[in-house]
Structure formats: C-alpha cells, structure tokens
Amino acid sequence: MSRPDVAVVGGGIIGLAIAWRLTQRGRTVAVLDPNPAGGRVPSSPVVVGGPFAVDDKPVPSSSVIVAGGVEPHLVSGGTESRPEFNAAWYVAAGMLAAGGESTFERPALAWLMAESALRWPDFAAELEKESGLELGFDTTGTLSVALTSDDLAEAGREWSLRGVPALRPSTLREWEPALSPRVRGGAHLPDDRQVDPRRVVAALRSLLPVTRAHVTDLAAVRADAVVVAAGCGTAALTGLPVRPVKGQLLRLRGEPGLIRHVINGVVDGKHVYLVPRADGTVLVGATQEERTDHASTAGGVLELLRAAIDLVPGLAEFEITEVLVGHRCWAGPTAASSSRRGITATGCCWRPSPPICSPTWWRAVPPIRCLTSFDRGGSRASDGQRRDARHRGRD
C-alpha cells in the first residue's frame, strides 16, 4: 500500500467515522487497530510495521489529531502479552444526549454536542444505506426520573436549567407503565436519541479495510496526517493528560417492550441509566470509578441492579447476559489550533461520549479544528497559542 493521506490509529467508533468521511471526500485512509474483527483487544498485540513504519525517523509533514475512541491500554510502550479486555465502543450504551450535566460542567463543548445531535439522523441514514446494516438508531427519547424527594430536588435543578418542565408520577407511568410507583417525578427529553455502538462499528468496518497493527510510536506511522483515536491510550502516544474512568455495565435480556424510552434516573443519590433495545435487551449502567483495573465486582453489579429494579421492578425477572467493564477517557479539551509544526491534537472525553460526537469529529482533520496543541516533543501549547486557537476556532 502506498503512503496514505491519513492514518487513523484506533478502529473504534470515532476513528472509523473520521476515516469513512475522509474516504468519501477522496482521501486515502489507513485504519490501524489491534483487533480489526471484534471488540476485544488481543493479548498479543501486533506492532505496526510494513508500509507505515519509517524506522525511528519522525515524519516532518505529519499532522497528528487525537480523538476519543477505543480503550485505555490499546497503546503501550512494548509488545508484552496481557489479558484481553473490552474496547470502549463494545461496552458503551450508545445514548445520544445533547444536553445533561456536561453542558454545565464544560460549556465549551455545548456546540459540539448540539451540532452532533443535529447531524445524527442523516449520519445514521447514510451509514445504513451504504452498509445495508441497521444501527438501532432510535428517536423515542429519554425519561429523566427521580426516586426520592432528595433525588427530585437534584434532578429538578438540571431540568430547570435545561428549560424542561417537570412531570407528575402519574404522567410518567402513562408514558412508561413499568416504572415503580415510588418514582417521585421526572421529565421528558424528546430530543435525546440512542444507537447501538456495536452495530455502528460493524457497519463502518464493513465499508473500510482495517489493518491489524499495534502502534507504539507515532513517528513510525507514515502518512500526511495521523488521527489518534486510541481513547485513554492517547496519553501514551501523545503525552496528553488523558486518564481512564472505569465503568461497569450490565446487559439484561427479557420480554421486549417492558420499557420503550431510555430511563435516566437518580436513585438515592446515585445515577443510573436503562437503555432498551428492540430485541428485549436492556443495558444498565454505569458505575463511575477512578480505577484502571478491568475487574467486574459484586459491589458494582449490586449497585446497578438495585437502582435498576428500584426504578423498574419488572427487570428483576430479566436474565443477566453480560457483565462488562470499560474505561471512559477523560481530558478537558479547551482550545482549537493548527500548529506551524503540523502536530496538533484534540483531547478525548467521556462527556460528551464518543458516539454522540461521531458525525462531527472528522471535521477536525485538516483544515484542523482541534482542542489541545503539543509539539513533537509532547510539550503543551503556550497561553498565546491557545488564545490564537480560540480566535481561529470561532471562524
């Protein structure tokens, strides 16, 4: 294979979406991933080589862009064997919510979330048409609910800030009869959507060749631009301050139709979401743990099941089909820039989650609109560069 215009390191939902859009626009793109066929990172990674390796020499014309993507240990400094673990897209529930707490925590991301939410219907329709595969894209919306009076006060502040009217418990149960009579109140979020990330990745991979490769050094990747879509592995490749946030998630299976909406609840101060699929699967998530291990724990499973059954008692009869562990990546994107050296990066973040941003991340590829710059040695951009970046980002 000749030198591509763009190499994408990481074959998750963000990296593949970027590759697909660039391919549509006439760019030659190579996608590199340790496991092109599935959602498990292999125990014996393959180090990148062949047409993309350039010994130890840096590529002077490369642009490097970092997007969220695949999972924490996808990239490392060596080739030692290690146990398999789940890619982030394989674990993700696929909620497409343009608002929520992230809007208030990081207002600078509001534009990205809103733009992506608007683009998802066309993005999904086009991808389904080209691949011939259904994505599980659903527009039923979300019910945000609160179990106790304290939970209602907490959730009510968010509803008020979003301009969403509160609903009585009786109204909520008209929408979702399976909700517990203990639920004290809620709100309807009609613009929230959901998609099945596993189906999205399968559809994108049906349209794009993915090379089995384990990249440990960006200088060994030969392309005019390199997109690092390695999730938390971005830190090892770029030096960006990306950290993993562990999450445990359950997949239940029962009679289809118990719930139709995504249920986003607060239960005794803990947040939980229930995401129904058409086949009777219900995803229950997710814990939030400042840990890097991949162990599913009795406490995590108990916390999720207790909250889920408190909200929807009928879930007690469902079968547990999967207990999953993944890691969201967290790095606060703050500015947009294209460095003169041609080395540019954007941090990844779990809020907004990778699925919602999939239709828009490709626009960060040259001409570059990105969020955190670093030079070839991994140093951060200066304050002046960040101010210039913010000015350019408004153009």
C-alpha positions as CSV (number, residue, x, y, z in Angstrom):
1,M,0.0,0.0,0.0
2,S,1.3,3.5,-0.9
3,R,1.6,6.2,1.7
4,P,-2.0,7.2,2.7
5,D,-3.2,10.8,3.1
6,V,-4.4,9.9,6.6
7,A,-3.6,7.1,9.0
8,V,-6.1,6.5,11.8
9,V,-4.7,4.8,14.9
10,G,-7.7,3.1,16.5
11,G,-10.6,1.4,14.8
12,G,-13.4,2.4,17.2
13,I,-16.5,4.5,16.5
14,I,-14.7,7.9,16.3
15,G,-11.7,6.7,14.3
16,L,-13.9,4.8,11.8
17,A,-16.3,7.6,11.4
18,I,-13.5,10.0,10.6
19,A,-12.0,7.5,8.2
20,W,-15.3,7.0,6.5
21,R,-16.0,10.7,5.9
22,L,-12.5,11.3,4.7
23,T,-12.7,8.4,2.3
24,Q,-15.9,9.8,0.9
25,R,-14.1,13.1,0.2
26,G,-11.4,11.4,-1.9
27,R,-8.7,10.9,0.8
28,T,-6.7,7.7,1.0
29,V,-7.1,6.4,4.6
30,A,-5.4,3.6,6.5
31,V,-7.1,2.5,9.8
32,L,-4.8,0.7,12.2
33,D,-6.2,-1.4,15.1
34,P,-5.0,-4.3,17.3
35,N,-8.3,-6.3,16.6
36,P,-10.0,-5.4,13.3
37,A,-12.5,-8.2,13.7
38,G,-14.0,-7.6,17.1
39,G,-14.4,-5.7,20.4
40,R,-11.7,-7.4,22.4
41,V,-8.1,-6.1,22.4
42,P,-5.9,-9.1,21.8
43,S,-3.4,-10.4,24.4
44,S,-0.5,-10.5,21.9
45,P,-0.6,-7.1,20.1
46,V,0.9,-6.7,16.7
47,V,3.4,-3.9,16.4
48,V,2.9,-1.6,13.5
49,G,5.2,-2.2,10.6
50,G,5.1,-2.6,6.8
51,P,4.3,0.5,4.7
52,F,3.6,2.7,7.8
53,A,6.9,2.2,9.6
54,V,9.7,4.6,9.0
55,D,12.4,3.3,11.4
56,D,13.0,5.8,14.1
57,K,12.7,8.9,12.0
58,P,9.9,11.4,12.5
59,V,7.7,12.3,9.6
60,P,8.2,16.0,9.0
61,S,5.0,16.7,7.2
62,S,2.6,14.8,9.6
63,S,-0.3,16.3,11.3
64,V,-1.5,14.5,14.4
65,I,-5.0,14.8,15.6
66,V,-6.3,13.0,18.7
67,A,-9.9,11.9,19.1
68,G,-11.7,9.7,21.6
69,G,-12.0,6.1,20.7
70,V,-11.0,2.7,21.6
71,E,-9.9,2.0,25.2
72,P,-7.1,2.7,27.7
73,H,-4.4,0.1,27.1
74,L,-4.8,-0.1,23.4
75,V,-1.4,1.6,23.1
76,S,1.7,0.8,25.1
77,G,5.4,1.1,25.1
78,G,6.0,-2.6,24.5
79,T,4.8,-5.8,22.9
80,E,4.3,-7.9,26.0
81,S,1.3,-10.2,26.3
82,R,-1.6,-9.2,28.5
83,P,-5.2,-10.3,29.1
84,E,-7.9,-9.4,26.7
85,F,-10.3,-6.6,27.6
86,N,-13.2,-4.8,26.1
87,A,-12.9,-1.9,23.7
88,A,-14.9,1.1,24.9
89,W,-17.4,1.1,22.0
90,Y,-18.1,-2.6,22.8
91,V,-19.2,-1.6,26.3
92,A,-20.9,1.7,25.5
93,A,-24.7,2.1,25.8
94,G,-25.0,4.5,22.9
95,M,-27.1,7.3,24.4
96,L,-27.1,10.4,22.2
97,A,-27.9,13.2,24.6
98,A,-27.0,16.7,23.5
99,G,-27.6,18.2,27.0
100,G,-27.3,17.0,30.5
101,E,-24.7,17.7,33.2
102,S,-21.8,18.0,30.7
103,T,-23.4,21.2,29.3
104,F,-23.0,22.9,32.6
105,E,-19.6,21.2,33.5
106,R,-18.0,22.1,30.2
107,P,-20.0,24.8,28.4
108,A,-17.3,25.0,25.6
109,L,-18.4,21.5,24.5
110,A,-22.1,22.5,24.1
111,W,-21.6,23.5,20.4
112,L,-20.0,20.1,19.6
113,M,-22.8,18.2,21.3
114,A,-25.6,20.2,19.7
115,E,-24.0,20.0,16.2
116,S,-23.5,16.3,16.5
117,A,-27.1,15.7,17.7
118,L,-28.4,17.5,14.7
119,R,-26.3,15.5,12.3
120,W,-27.0,12.1,13.7
121,P,-30.2,11.3,11.8
122,D,-28.6,12.0,8.4
123,F,-25.4,10.3,9.5
124,A,-27.3,7.1,10.6
125,A,-29.5,7.0,7.5
126,E,-26.5,7.4,5.2
127,L,-24.5,4.8,7.0
128,E,-27.4,2.3,7.0
129,K,-27.9,2.9,3.3
130,E,-24.2,2.4,2.3
131,S,-23.6,-0.6,4.6
132,G,-27.0,-2.3,4.3
133,L,-27.0,-2.8,8.1
134,E,-29.3,-1.4,10.7
135,L,-27.8,0.7,13.5
136,G,-30.5,0.5,16.1
137,F,-31.0,4.3,15.8
138,D,-34.0,5.2,18.0
139,T,-35.7,8.6,18.4
140,T,-38.2,7.7,21.2
141,G,-36.4,10.0,23.6
142,T,-35.5,9.8,27.3
143,L,-37.4,10.0,30.6
144,S,-35.3,11.5,33.3
145,V,-36.7,10.3,36.6
146,A,-36.1,10.7,40.4
147,L,-36.9,8.1,43.0
148,T,-36.9,10.2,46.3
149,S,-37.6,13.7,47.3
150,D,-33.9,14.5,47.5
151,D,-33.3,12.9,44.1
152,L,-36.2,15.1,42.8
153,A,-34.5,18.2,44.1
154,E,-31.2,17.3,42.5
155,A,-32.7,16.4,39.1
156,G,-35.1,19.3,39.2
157,R,-32.2,21.8,39.1
158,E,-31.0,20.2,35.9
159,W,-34.5,20.2,34.3
160,S,-34.8,23.9,35.3
161,L,-31.5,24.8,33.7
162,R,-32.5,23.0,30.5
163,G,-35.9,24.5,30.4
164,V,-37.7,21.2,30.6
165,P,-41.0,21.0,32.5
166,A,-41.3,18.5,35.4
167,L,-43.9,15.8,35.0
168,R,-46.1,14.2,37.7
169,P,-45.6,10.5,38.6
170,S,-48.9,9.6,37.1
171,T,-47.9,11.2,33.8
172,L,-44.6,9.3,33.8
173,R,-46.4,6.0,34.2
174,E,-48.7,6.8,31.3
175,W,-45.5,7.0,29.2
176,E,-43.9,4.0,30.9
177,P,-46.3,1.8,32.9
178,A,-43.4,-0.4,34.2
179,L,-42.0,2.5,36.3
180,S,-42.2,2.0,40.0
181,P,-45.0,3.8,41.8
182,R,-42.3,5.1,44.2
183,V,-40.9,7.4,41.5
184,R,-41.5,11.0,42.6
185,G,-41.2,12.9,39.4
186,G,-39.5,13.2,36.1
187,A,-39.1,15.0,32.7
188,H,-39.4,14.0,29.1
189,L,-36.3,14.8,26.9
190,P,-37.7,14.2,23.3
191,D,-34.5,15.2,21.5
192,D,-32.4,12.5,23.1
193,R,-31.7,9.5,20.9
194,Q,-29.9,6.2,21.1
195,V,-27.9,4.0,18.8
196,D,-26.2,0.6,19.2
197,P,-22.4,1.3,19.1
198,R,-21.7,-2.4,18.2
199,R,-23.8,-2.1,15.1
200,V,-22.3,1.3,14.2
201,V,-18.8,-0.2,14.3
202,A,-19.8,-3.2,12.4
203,A,-21.4,-1.0,9.7
204,L,-18.3,1.2,9.4
205,R,-15.9,-1.8,9.4
206,S,-18.0,-3.3,6.5
207,L,-17.1,-0.2,4.5
208,L,-13.5,0.3,5.5
209,P,-10.4,-2.0,5.5
210,V,-8.8,-2.2,8.9
211,T,-5.2,-3.2,9.2
212,R,-4.2,-5.3,12.3
213,A,-1.5,-3.2,14.0
214,H,-0.4,-2.1,17.4
215,V,1.1,1.4,17.2
216,T,3.6,2.3,19.9
217,D,5.3,5.3,18.3
218,L,3.6,7.9,16.1
219,A,7.0,8.6,14.4
220,A,6.7,5.1,12.9
221,V,3.4,5.9,11.1
222,R,3.9,7.2,7.6
223,A,1.1,9.4,6.4
224,D,0.4,13.1,5.7
225,A,-1.9,13.2,8.7
226,V,-2.3,10.8,11.6
227,V,-5.5,10.7,13.6
228,V,-5.0,9.1,17.1
229,A,-8.4,7.6,18.1
230,A,-7.0,5.5,20.9
231,G,-9.1,6.6,23.8
232,C,-7.1,6.5,27.0
233,G,-4.2,5.1,25.1
234,T,-3.9,8.6,23.7
235,A,-1.8,9.5,26.8
236,A,0.9,7.0,26.0
237,L,1.2,8.2,22.4
238,T,0.9,12.0,22.8
239,G,1.6,12.9,26.4
240,L,-1.8,14.4,26.7
241,P,-3.3,14.3,30.3
242,V,-5.9,11.6,29.5
243,R,-7.0,9.4,32.3
244,P,-9.2,6.4,32.4
245,V,-12.5,6.3,34.4
246,K,-13.7,2.8,35.0
247,G,-17.3,1.9,34.4
248,Q,-19.2,-1.4,34.9
249,L,-22.3,-2.1,32.8
250,L,-24.9,-4.9,32.7
251,R,-26.8,-6.3,29.7
252,L,-30.1,-7.9,30.6
253,R,-32.5,-9.8,28.4
254,G,-36.2,-10.3,28.7
255,E,-39.5,-9.8,27.0
256,P,-39.3,-6.9,24.5
257,G,-41.3,-3.8,25.3
258,L,-41.1,-3.6,29.0
259,I,-39.8,-0.1,28.6
260,R,-39.6,2.0,25.4
261,H,-37.8,5.1,26.5
262,V,-34.2,5.4,27.7
263,I,-34.6,5.9,31.5
264,N,-32.1,8.2,33.1
265,G,-32.6,8.1,36.8
266,V,-31.4,9.3,40.2
267,V,-31.8,6.7,42.9
268,D,-30.8,7.6,46.4
269,G,-28.3,10.0,45.1
270,K,-26.8,7.6,42.5
271,H,-27.2,7.9,38.8
272,V,-28.3,5.0,36.6
273,Y,-29.5,4.6,33.1
274,L,-31.6,2.0,31.4
275,V,-31.3,1.7,27.6
276,P,-33.8,-0.7,25.9
277,R,-33.2,-2.4,22.6
278,A,-35.8,-3.8,20.3
279,D,-34.8,-7.4,20.9
280,G,-35.6,-7.2,24.7
281,T,-32.0,-6.3,25.8
282,V,-31.8,-3.6,28.4
283,L,-28.4,-2.0,29.2
284,V,-27.9,-0.9,32.8
285,G,-25.1,1.5,33.6
286,A,-22.8,2.6,34.7
287,T,-20.5,2.8,37.7
288,Q,-18.0,5.7,37.8
289,E,-14.7,4.6,39.4
290,E,-11.3,6.3,39.4
291,R,-9.6,3.0,38.8
292,T,-7.7,1.4,35.9
293,D,-8.4,-2.3,36.5
294,H,-10.7,-4.4,34.4
295,A,-12.5,-6.4,37.2
296,S,-16.2,-6.7,37.5
297,T,-17.1,-6.5,41.2
298,A,-20.0,-7.8,43.3
299,G,-20.5,-4.3,44.7
300,G,-20.7,-2.7,41.2
301,V,-23.2,-5.3,40.0
302,L,-25.3,-4.9,43.2
303,E,-25.3,-1.1,42.9
304,L,-26.6,-1.2,39.3
305,L,-29.2,-4.0,39.8
306,R,-30.6,-2.4,43.0
307,A,-31.0,1.0,41.3
308,A,-32.5,-0.5,38.1
309,I,-35.0,-2.6,39.9
310,D,-36.0,0.2,42.2
311,L,-36.9,2.2,39.1
312,V,-38.4,-0.7,37.0
313,P,-39.3,-3.6,39.3
314,G,-40.1,-5.9,36.3
315,L,-36.4,-6.0,35.5
316,A,-36.0,-8.5,38.4
317,E,-37.3,-11.2,36.0
318,F,-34.7,-10.4,33.3
319,E,-31.7,-12.7,32.6
320,I,-28.2,-11.2,33.1
321,T,-26.5,-11.9,29.8
322,E,-23.3,-9.8,30.1
323,V,-21.3,-8.1,32.9
324,L,-19.0,-5.6,31.2
325,V,-16.2,-3.3,32.2
326,G,-14.8,-0.5,30.1
327,H,-12.9,2.8,30.6
328,R,-14.1,6.2,29.5
329,C,-11.3,8.6,28.8
330,W,-11.2,12.0,30.4
331,A,-9.2,15.0,29.2
332,G,-10.6,18.5,29.3
333,P,-10.5,19.9,25.7
334,T,-10.0,23.7,26.0
335,A,-8.8,25.3,22.7
336,A,-8.6,24.8,19.0
337,S,-5.4,25.3,17.0
338,S,-3.3,24.2,14.0
339,S,0.4,24.4,14.9
340,R,3.0,25.5,12.4
341,R,4.9,22.3,13.1
342,G,1.8,20.4,11.8
343,I,1.5,18.5,15.1
344,T,-1.9,19.1,16.5
345,A,-4.1,17.1,18.9
346,T,-7.6,17.2,20.4
347,G,-8.2,15.5,23.8
348,C,-10.9,12.9,24.3
349,C,-13.6,13.0,26.9
350,W,-16.4,10.7,28.2
351,R,-18.8,13.7,28.3
352,P,-19.8,14.0,25.6
353,S,-19.4,10.3,24.9
354,P,-17.7,9.2,21.6
355,P,-21.0,8.0,20.0
356,I,-22.7,11.4,20.0
357,C,-19.7,13.1,18.6
358,S,-19.1,10.6,15.7
359,P,-20.7,12.7,13.0
360,T,-18.6,15.8,13.7
361,W,-15.0,14.7,14.7
362,W,-13.9,14.2,11.1
363,R,-14.1,17.9,10.7
364,A,-11.1,18.3,12.9
365,V,-8.9,16.7,10.2
366,P,-7.0,19.4,8.1
367,P,-8.1,22.1,7.8
368,I,-7.7,21.4,11.5
369,R,-10.2,22.5,14.2
370,C,-8.9,20.8,17.4
371,L,-8.6,21.4,21.1
372,T,-5.2,21.0,22.6
373,S,-1.9,21.5,20.8
374,F,1.5,19.9,21.5
375,D,4.8,19.9,19.7
376,R,6.7,16.9,18.5
377,G,8.4,16.5,21.9
378,G,5.0,16.3,23.6
379,S,5.0,19.8,25.2
380,R,1.8,21.7,25.6
381,A,0.8,24.8,23.7
382,S,1.6,28.2,25.2
383,D,-1.1,30.5,26.5
384,G,-0.6,32.7,23.4
385,Q,-1.1,29.7,21.1
386,R,-4.3,28.8,23.0
387,R,-5.6,32.4,22.7
388,D,-4.9,32.3,18.9
389,A,-6.5,28.9,18.7
390,R,-9.7,30.1,20.4
391,H,-9.9,33.0,18.0
392,R,-9.4,30.7,15.0
393,G,-12.0,28.3,16.4
394,R,-14.6,31.0,16.1
395,D,-14.0,31.5,12.3
